[in-house]
């Protein structure tokens, strides 16, 4: 099955997907492994020149930001920069909840200390359709900074 980005139809609310819950779970649990690390190595230099919508070390500030702003997934990039080293083979996660209650969990191998991991929401199946993001949750053990960028021109990044 090939999924196509579409702003009109919502694949996640289709009857077909509700009949195959294992496939829906597969689409909502996204295993990126080393991709955010690689994206950080090669593409973060373009993001450094931009001003983030929010950058913080506190997840509560992200919650307040989301509560105060109608936050669309369109053209958004999340940058996760740890301040501690974890084993490169370990798996970290971030959960994003859409305004209509869908939750996607993105699993990735952590980046090295003070090195950015870049997650482009356009590459996450739930966000093939533009959605409002109502909540972002990081692992309790995560120590570092989180930044969200709105990328108007994706040509330098992808």
PyMOL CGO cylinders between C-alpha atoms (Angstrom):
from pymol import cmd
from pymol.cgo import CYLINDER

trace = [
    CYLINDER, 0.00, 0.00, 0.00, 1.27, 3.46, -0.90, 0.3, 1, 1, 1, 1, 1, 1,
    CYLINDER, 1.27, 3.46, -0.90, 0.07, 6.43, 1.11, 0.3, 1, 1, 1, 1, 1, 1,
    CYLINDER, 0.07, 6.43, 1.11, -0.20, 9.79, -0.55, 0.3, 1, 1, 1, 1, 1, 1,
    CYLINDER, -0.20, 9.79, -0.55, -0.18, 13.19, 1.12, 0.3, 1, 1, 1, 1, 1, 1,
    CYLINDER, -0.18, 13.19, 1.12, -3.66, 14.62, 0.83, 0.3, 1, 1, 1, 1, 1, 1,
    CYLINDER, -3.66, 14.62, 0.83, -5.17, 17.68, 2.42, 0.3, 1, 1, 1, 1, 1, 1,
    CYLINDER, -5.17, 17.68, 2.42, -8.78, 16.68, 1.76, 0.3, 1, 1, 1, 1, 1, 1,
    CYLINDER, -8.78, 16.68, 1.76, -9.12, 13.02, 2.75, 0.3, 1, 1, 1, 1, 1, 1,
    CYLINDER, -9.12, 13.02, 2.75, -8.19, 11.69, 6.16, 0.3, 1, 1, 1, 1, 1, 1,
    CYLINDER, -8.19, 11.69, 6.16, -6.87, 8.17, 5.79, 0.3, 1, 1, 1, 1, 1, 1,
    CYLINDER, -6.87, 8.17, 5.79, -6.80, 7.67, 9.56, 0.3, 1, 1, 1, 1, 1, 1,
    CYLINDER, -6.80, 7.67, 9.56, -10.56, 8.11, 9.86, 0.3, 1, 1, 1, 1, 1, 1,
    CYLINDER, -10.56, 8.11, 9.86, -11.37, 5.73, 6.99, 0.3, 1, 1, 1, 1, 1, 1,
    CYLINDER, -11.37, 5.73, 6.99, -13.46, 2.61, 7.58, 0.3, 1, 1, 1, 1, 1, 1,
    CYLINDER, -13.46, 2.61, 7.58, -10.77, 0.52, 5.91, 0.3, 1, 1, 1, 1, 1, 1,
    CYLINDER, -10.77, 0.52, 5.91, -8.19, 1.46, 8.51, 0.3, 1, 1, 1, 1, 1, 1,
    CYLINDER, -8.19, 1.46, 8.51, -10.60, 0.88, 11.40, 0.3, 1, 1, 1, 1, 1, 1,
    CYLINDER, -10.60, 0.88, 11.40, -11.01, -2.71, 10.15, 0.3, 1, 1, 1, 1, 1, 1,
    CYLINDER, -11.01, -2.71, 10.15, -7.26, -3.31, 10.32, 0.3, 1, 1, 1, 1, 1, 1,
    CYLINDER, -7.26, -3.31, 10.32, -6.15, -1.99, 13.74, 0.3, 1, 1, 1, 1, 1, 1,
    CYLINDER, -6.15, -1.99, 13.74, -2.72, -3.63, 13.52, 0.3, 1, 1, 1, 1, 1, 1,
    CYLINDER, -2.72, -3.63, 13.52, -1.95, -1.64, 10.37, 0.3, 1, 1, 1, 1, 1, 1,
    CYLINDER, -1.95, -1.64, 10.37, -3.20, 1.57, 11.98, 0.3, 1, 1, 1, 1, 1, 1,
    CYLINDER, -3.20, 1.57, 11.98, -0.92, 0.91, 14.95, 0.3, 1, 1, 1, 1, 1, 1,
    CYLINDER, -0.92, 0.91, 14.95, 1.96, 0.27, 12.54, 0.3, 1, 1, 1, 1, 1, 1,
    CYLINDER, 1.96, 0.27, 12.54, 1.37, 3.65, 10.86, 0.3, 1, 1, 1, 1, 1, 1,
    CYLINDER, 1.37, 3.65, 10.86, 1.13, 5.50, 14.17, 0.3, 1, 1, 1, 1, 1, 1,
    CYLINDER, 1.13, 5.50, 14.17, 4.27, 3.93, 15.68, 0.3, 1, 1, 1, 1, 1, 1,
    CYLINDER, 4.27, 3.93, 15.68, 7.02, 5.26, 13.45, 0.3, 1, 1, 1, 1, 1, 1,
    CYLINDER, 7.02, 5.26, 13.45, 10.52, 3.80, 13.82, 0.3, 1, 1, 1, 1, 1, 1,
    CYLINDER, 10.52, 3.80, 13.82, 13.04, 6.26, 12.38, 0.3, 1, 1, 1, 1, 1, 1,
    CYLINDER, 13.04, 6.26, 12.38, 16.09, 4.83, 14.17, 0.3, 1, 1, 1, 1, 1, 1,
    CYLINDER, 16.09, 4.83, 14.17, 19.18, 6.79, 12.93, 0.3, 1, 1, 1, 1, 1, 1,
    CYLINDER, 19.18, 6.79, 12.93, 17.34, 9.07, 10.47, 0.3, 1, 1, 1, 1, 1, 1,
    CYLINDER, 17.34, 9.07, 10.47, 16.93, 12.04, 12.89, 0.3, 1, 1, 1, 1, 1, 1,
    CYLINDER, 16.93, 12.04, 12.89, 20.64, 11.82, 13.72, 0.3, 1, 1, 1, 1, 1, 1,
    CYLINDER, 20.64, 11.82, 13.72, 21.58, 11.79, 10.03, 0.3, 1, 1, 1, 1, 1, 1,
    CYLINDER, 21.58, 11.79, 10.03, 19.17, 14.63, 9.25, 0.3, 1, 1, 1, 1, 1, 1,
    CYLINDER, 19.17, 14.63, 9.25, 20.75, 16.61, 12.08, 0.3, 1, 1, 1, 1, 1, 1,
    CYLINDER, 20.75, 16.61, 12.08, 24.26, 16.06, 10.74, 0.3, 1, 1, 1, 1, 1, 1,
    CYLINDER, 24.26, 16.06, 10.74, 23.48, 17.23, 7.23, 0.3, 1, 1, 1, 1, 1, 1,
    CYLINDER, 23.48, 17.23, 7.23, 20.53, 19.62, 7.54, 0.3, 1, 1, 1, 1, 1, 1,
    CYLINDER, 20.53, 19.62, 7.54, 20.67, 21.33, 10.91, 0.3, 1, 1, 1, 1, 1, 1,
    CYLINDER, 20.67, 21.33, 10.91, 23.12, 23.91, 9.55, 0.3, 1, 1, 1, 1, 1, 1,
    CYLINDER, 23.12, 23.91, 9.55, 20.23, 25.34, 7.49, 0.3, 1, 1, 1, 1, 1, 1,
    CYLINDER, 20.23, 25.34, 7.49, 17.94, 25.47, 10.52, 0.3, 1, 1, 1, 1, 1, 1,
    CYLINDER, 17.94, 25.47, 10.52, 20.54, 27.27, 12.66, 0.3, 1, 1, 1, 1, 1, 1,
    CYLINDER, 20.54, 27.27, 12.66, 20.04, 30.33, 10.46, 0.3, 1, 1, 1, 1, 1, 1,
    CYLINDER, 20.04, 30.33, 10.46, 16.30, 30.42, 11.26, 0.3, 1, 1, 1, 1, 1, 1,
    CYLINDER, 16.30, 30.42, 11.26, 14.40, 31.54, 14.31, 0.3, 1, 1, 1, 1, 1, 1,
    CYLINDER, 14.40, 31.54, 14.31, 12.43, 28.73, 16.01, 0.3, 1, 1, 1, 1, 1, 1,
    CYLINDER, 12.43, 28.73, 16.01, 8.77, 29.12, 16.95, 0.3, 1, 1, 1, 1, 1, 1,
    CYLINDER, 8.77, 29.12, 16.95, 9.80, 27.88, 20.37, 0.3, 1, 1, 1, 1, 1, 1,
    CYLINDER, 9.80, 27.88, 20.37, 12.99, 26.57, 21.93, 0.3, 1, 1, 1, 1, 1, 1,
    CYLINDER, 12.99, 26.57, 21.93, 13.10, 25.33, 25.49, 0.3, 1, 1, 1, 1, 1, 1,
    CYLINDER, 13.10, 25.33, 25.49, 14.54, 22.82, 27.92, 0.3, 1, 1, 1, 1, 1, 1,
    CYLINDER, 14.54, 22.82, 27.92, 11.19, 22.46, 29.70, 0.3, 1, 1, 1, 1, 1, 1,
    CYLINDER, 11.19, 22.46, 29.70, 8.36, 20.33, 28.33, 0.3, 1, 1, 1, 1, 1, 1,
    CYLINDER, 8.36, 20.33, 28.33, 5.86, 22.44, 30.31, 0.3, 1, 1, 1, 1, 1, 1,
    CYLINDER, 5.86, 22.44, 30.31, 6.74, 25.42, 28.11, 0.3, 1, 1, 1, 1, 1, 1,
    CYLINDER, 6.74, 25.42, 28.11, 5.90, 23.34, 25.04, 0.3, 1, 1, 1, 1, 1, 1,
    CYLINDER, 5.90, 23.34, 25.04, 2.52, 22.51, 26.62, 0.3, 1, 1, 1, 1, 1, 1,
    CYLINDER, 2.52, 22.51, 26.62, 1.80, 26.21, 27.29, 0.3, 1, 1, 1, 1, 1, 1,
    CYLINDER, 1.80, 26.21, 27.29, 2.85, 27.12, 23.76, 0.3, 1, 1, 1, 1, 1, 1,
    CYLINDER, 2.85, 27.12, 23.76, 0.51, 24.51, 22.28, 0.3, 1, 1, 1, 1, 1, 1,
    CYLINDER, 0.51, 24.51, 22.28, -2.33, 25.61, 24.55, 0.3, 1, 1, 1, 1, 1, 1,
    CYLINDER, -2.33, 25.61, 24.55, -1.95, 29.26, 23.50, 0.3, 1, 1, 1, 1, 1, 1,
    CYLINDER, -1.95, 29.26, 23.50, -1.38, 28.68, 19.77, 0.3, 1, 1, 1, 1, 1, 1,
    CYLINDER, -1.38, 28.68, 19.77, -3.33, 26.81, 17.10, 0.3, 1, 1, 1, 1, 1, 1,
    CYLINDER, -3.33, 26.81, 17.10, -0.30, 24.84, 16.01, 0.3, 1, 1, 1, 1, 1, 1,
    CYLINDER, -0.30, 24.84, 16.01, -0.44, 23.23, 12.57, 0.3, 1, 1, 1, 1, 1, 1,
    CYLINDER, -0.44, 23.23, 12.57, 1.83, 20.38, 11.53, 0.3, 1, 1, 1, 1, 1, 1,
    CYLINDER, 1.83, 20.38, 11.53, 2.35, 21.90, 8.08, 0.3, 1, 1, 1, 1, 1, 1,
    CYLINDER, 2.35, 21.90, 8.08, 6.05, 22.45, 7.30, 0.3, 1, 1, 1, 1, 1, 1,
    CYLINDER, 6.05, 22.45, 7.30, 7.11, 21.85, 10.89, 0.3, 1, 1, 1, 1, 1, 1,
    CYLINDER, 7.11, 21.85, 10.89, 10.43, 20.41, 11.98, 0.3, 1, 1, 1, 1, 1, 1,
    CYLINDER, 10.43, 20.41, 11.98, 11.24, 19.35, 15.53, 0.3, 1, 1, 1, 1, 1, 1,
    CYLINDER, 11.24, 19.35, 15.53, 14.86, 19.56, 16.67, 0.3, 1, 1, 1, 1, 1, 1,
    CYLINDER, 14.86, 19.56, 16.67, 15.84, 17.51, 19.71, 0.3, 1, 1, 1, 1, 1, 1,
    CYLINDER, 15.84, 17.51, 19.71, 19.28, 18.22, 21.19, 0.3, 1, 1, 1, 1, 1, 1,
    CYLINDER, 19.28, 18.22, 21.19, 20.29, 16.08, 24.20, 0.3, 1, 1, 1, 1, 1, 1,
    CYLINDER, 20.29, 16.08, 24.20, 22.66, 17.39, 26.85, 0.3, 1, 1, 1, 1, 1, 1,
    CYLINDER, 22.66, 17.39, 26.85, 23.71, 13.89, 27.94, 0.3, 1, 1, 1, 1, 1, 1,
    CYLINDER, 23.71, 13.89, 27.94, 25.11, 10.96, 25.99, 0.3, 1, 1, 1, 1, 1, 1,
    CYLINDER, 25.11, 10.96, 25.99, 23.04, 7.82, 25.69, 0.3, 1, 1, 1, 1, 1, 1,
    CYLINDER, 23.04, 7.82, 25.69, 24.00, 4.58, 24.03, 0.3, 1, 1, 1, 1, 1, 1,
    CYLINDER, 24.00, 4.58, 24.03, 23.58, 5.00, 20.26, 0.3, 1, 1, 1, 1, 1, 1,
    CYLINDER, 23.58, 5.00, 20.26, 21.77, 1.64, 20.17, 0.3, 1, 1, 1, 1, 1, 1,
    CYLINDER, 21.77, 1.64, 20.17, 19.15, 2.76, 22.70, 0.3, 1, 1, 1, 1, 1, 1,
    CYLINDER, 19.15, 2.76, 22.70, 15.77, 4.00, 21.50, 0.3, 1, 1, 1, 1, 1, 1,
    CYLINDER, 15.77, 4.00, 21.50, 14.15, 7.27, 22.54, 0.3, 1, 1, 1, 1, 1, 1,
    CYLINDER, 14.15, 7.27, 22.54, 10.70, 8.51, 21.64, 0.3, 1, 1, 1, 1, 1, 1,
    CYLINDER, 10.70, 8.51, 21.64, 8.50, 11.54, 21.21, 0.3, 1, 1, 1, 1, 1, 1,
    CYLINDER, 8.50, 11.54, 21.21, 4.69, 11.41, 21.15, 0.3, 1, 1, 1, 1, 1, 1,
    CYLINDER, 4.69, 11.41, 21.15, 2.56, 13.87, 19.22, 0.3, 1, 1, 1, 1, 1, 1,
    CYLINDER, 2.56, 13.87, 19.22, -1.19, 14.14, 19.65, 0.3, 1, 1, 1, 1, 1, 1,
    CYLINDER, -1.19, 14.14, 19.65, -3.37, 15.72, 17.00, 0.3, 1, 1, 1, 1, 1, 1,
    CYLINDER, -3.37, 15.72, 17.00, -6.37, 17.90, 17.74, 0.3, 1, 1, 1, 1, 1, 1,
    CYLINDER, -6.37, 17.90, 17.74, -8.68, 15.06, 16.75, 0.3, 1, 1, 1, 1, 1, 1,
    CYLINDER, -8.68, 15.06, 16.75, -7.15, 12.64, 19.26, 0.3, 1, 1, 1, 1, 1, 1,
    CYLINDER, -7.15, 12.64, 19.26, -4.75, 10.59, 17.13, 0.3, 1, 1, 1, 1, 1, 1,
    CYLINDER, -4.75, 10.59, 17.13, -1.40, 9.91, 18.80, 0.3, 1, 1, 1, 1, 1, 1,
    CYLINDER, -1.40, 9.91, 18.80, 1.73, 9.02, 16.89, 0.3, 1, 1, 1, 1, 1, 1,
    CYLINDER, 1.73, 9.02, 16.89, 4.90, 7.84, 18.60, 0.3, 1, 1, 1, 1, 1, 1,
    CYLINDER, 4.90, 7.84, 18.60, 8.19, 8.48, 16.85, 0.3, 1, 1, 1, 1, 1, 1,
    CYLINDER, 8.19, 8.48, 16.85, 11.01, 6.18, 17.93, 0.3, 1, 1, 1, 1, 1, 1,
    CYLINDER, 11.01, 6.18, 17.93, 14.61, 7.11, 17.15, 0.3, 1, 1, 1, 1, 1, 1,
    CYLINDER, 14.61, 7.11, 17.15, 18.16, 6.43, 18.27, 0.3, 1, 1, 1, 1, 1, 1,
    CYLINDER, 18.16, 6.43, 18.27, 19.33, 9.36, 20.40, 0.3, 1, 1, 1, 1, 1, 1,
    CYLINDER, 19.33, 9.36, 20.40, 21.83, 11.83, 19.07, 0.3, 1, 1, 1, 1, 1, 1,
    CYLINDER, 21.83, 11.83, 19.07, 25.16, 12.46, 20.71, 0.3, 1, 1, 1, 1, 1, 1,
    CYLINDER, 25.16, 12.46, 20.71, 25.47, 15.08, 23.44, 0.3, 1, 1, 1, 1, 1, 1,
    CYLINDER, 25.47, 15.08, 23.44, 24.81, 18.59, 22.05, 0.3, 1, 1, 1, 1, 1, 1,
    CYLINDER, 24.81, 18.59, 22.05, 24.16, 17.25, 18.53, 0.3, 1, 1, 1, 1, 1, 1,
    CYLINDER, 24.16, 17.25, 18.53, 20.78, 17.93, 16.95, 0.3, 1, 1, 1, 1, 1, 1,
    CYLINDER, 20.78, 17.93, 16.95, 18.31, 15.26, 15.90, 0.3, 1, 1, 1, 1, 1, 1,
    CYLINDER, 18.31, 15.26, 15.90, 15.92, 16.57, 13.22, 0.3, 1, 1, 1, 1, 1, 1,
    CYLINDER, 15.92, 16.57, 13.22, 12.39, 15.18, 12.75, 0.3, 1, 1, 1, 1, 1, 1,
    CYLINDER, 12.39, 15.18, 12.75, 10.48, 16.51, 9.74, 0.3, 1, 1, 1, 1, 1, 1,
    CYLINDER, 10.48, 16.51, 9.74, 6.76, 16.05, 10.42, 0.3, 1, 1, 1, 1, 1, 1,
    CYLINDER, 6.76, 16.05, 10.42, 6.09, 15.84, 6.67, 0.3, 1, 1, 1, 1, 1, 1,
    CYLINDER, 6.09, 15.84, 6.67, 7.67, 12.38, 6.79, 0.3, 1, 1, 1, 1, 1, 1,
    CYLINDER, 7.67, 12.38, 6.79, 5.37, 11.05, 9.52, 0.3, 1, 1, 1, 1, 1, 1,
    CYLINDER, 5.37, 11.05, 9.52, 2.25, 9.26, 8.17, 0.3, 1, 1, 1, 1, 1, 1,
    CYLINDER, 2.25, 9.26, 8.17, -0.19, 10.95, 10.57, 0.3, 1, 1, 1, 1, 1, 1,
    CYLINDER, -0.19, 10.95, 10.57, 0.94, 14.33, 9.24, 0.3, 1, 1, 1, 1, 1, 1,
    CYLINDER, 0.94, 14.33, 9.24, 0.64, 13.52, 5.55, 0.3, 1, 1, 1, 1, 1, 1,
    CYLINDER, 0.64, 13.52, 5.55, -2.56, 15.49, 6.10, 0.3, 1, 1, 1, 1, 1, 1,
    CYLINDER, -2.56, 15.49, 6.10, -2.14, 18.81, 7.85, 0.3, 1, 1, 1, 1, 1, 1,
    CYLINDER, -2.14, 18.81, 7.85, -3.32, 18.58, 11.47, 0.3, 1, 1, 1, 1, 1, 1,
    CYLINDER, -3.32, 18.58, 11.47, -3.42, 20.66, 14.59, 0.3, 1, 1, 1, 1, 1, 1,
    CYLINDER, -3.42, 20.66, 14.59, -0.92, 19.40, 17.17, 0.3, 1, 1, 1, 1, 1, 1,
    CYLINDER, -0.92, 19.40, 17.17, -2.40, 19.56, 20.64, 0.3, 1, 1, 1, 1, 1, 1,
    CYLINDER, -2.40, 19.56, 20.64, 0.28, 17.83, 22.70, 0.3, 1, 1, 1, 1, 1, 1,
    CYLINDER, 0.28, 17.83, 22.70, 3.94, 16.85, 22.48, 0.3, 1, 1, 1, 1, 1, 1,
    CYLINDER, 3.94, 16.85, 22.48, 5.39, 14.46, 25.04, 0.3, 1, 1, 1, 1, 1, 1,
    CYLINDER, 5.39, 14.46, 25.04, 9.02, 13.51, 25.49, 0.3, 1, 1, 1, 1, 1, 1,
    CYLINDER, 9.02, 13.51, 25.49, 10.45, 10.70, 27.56, 0.3, 1, 1, 1, 1, 1, 1,
    CYLINDER, 10.45, 10.70, 27.56, 10.77, 11.55, 31.25, 0.3, 1, 1, 1, 1, 1, 1,
    CYLINDER, 10.77, 11.55, 31.25, 14.47, 10.73, 31.07, 0.3, 1, 1, 1, 1, 1, 1,
    CYLINDER, 14.47, 10.73, 31.07, 15.11, 13.21, 28.23, 0.3, 1, 1, 1, 1, 1, 1,
    CYLINDER, 15.11, 13.21, 28.23, 17.52, 15.99, 29.15, 0.3, 1, 1, 1, 1, 1, 1,
    CYLINDER, 17.52, 15.99, 29.15, 18.19, 18.65, 26.57, 0.3, 1, 1, 1, 1, 1, 1,
    CYLINDER, 18.19, 18.65, 26.57, 16.53, 21.26, 24.40, 0.3, 1, 1, 1, 1, 1, 1,
    CYLINDER, 16.53, 21.26, 24.40, 13.58, 21.05, 22.08, 0.3, 1, 1, 1, 1, 1, 1,
    CYLINDER, 13.58, 21.05, 22.08, 12.96, 23.48, 19.23, 0.3, 1, 1, 1, 1, 1, 1,
    CYLINDER, 12.96, 23.48, 19.23, 10.16, 23.68, 16.70, 0.3, 1, 1, 1, 1, 1, 1,
    CYLINDER, 10.16, 23.68, 16.70, 10.69, 25.40, 13.37, 0.3, 1, 1, 1, 1, 1, 1,
    CYLINDER, 10.69, 25.40, 13.37, 8.21, 26.48, 10.71, 0.3, 1, 1, 1, 1, 1, 1,
    CYLINDER, 8.21, 26.48, 10.71, 9.98, 25.98, 7.40, 0.3, 1, 1, 1, 1, 1, 1,
    CYLINDER, 9.98, 25.98, 7.40, 8.58, 28.17, 4.62, 0.3, 1, 1, 1, 1, 1, 1,
    CYLINDER, 8.58, 28.17, 4.62, 11.13, 27.03, 2.03, 0.3, 1, 1, 1, 1, 1, 1,
    CYLINDER, 11.13, 27.03, 2.03, 11.93, 23.32, 2.22, 0.3, 1, 1, 1, 1, 1, 1,
    CYLINDER, 11.93, 23.32, 2.22, 14.30, 23.33, -0.76, 0.3, 1, 1, 1, 1, 1, 1,
    CYLINDER, 14.30, 23.33, -0.76, 17.46, 23.63, 1.40, 0.3, 1, 1, 1, 1, 1, 1,
    CYLINDER, 17.46, 23.63, 1.40, 16.40, 20.80, 3.66, 0.3, 1, 1, 1, 1, 1, 1,
    CYLINDER, 16.40, 20.80, 3.66, 14.93, 18.07, 1.50, 0.3, 1, 1, 1, 1, 1, 1,
]
cmd.load_cgo(trace, "trace")
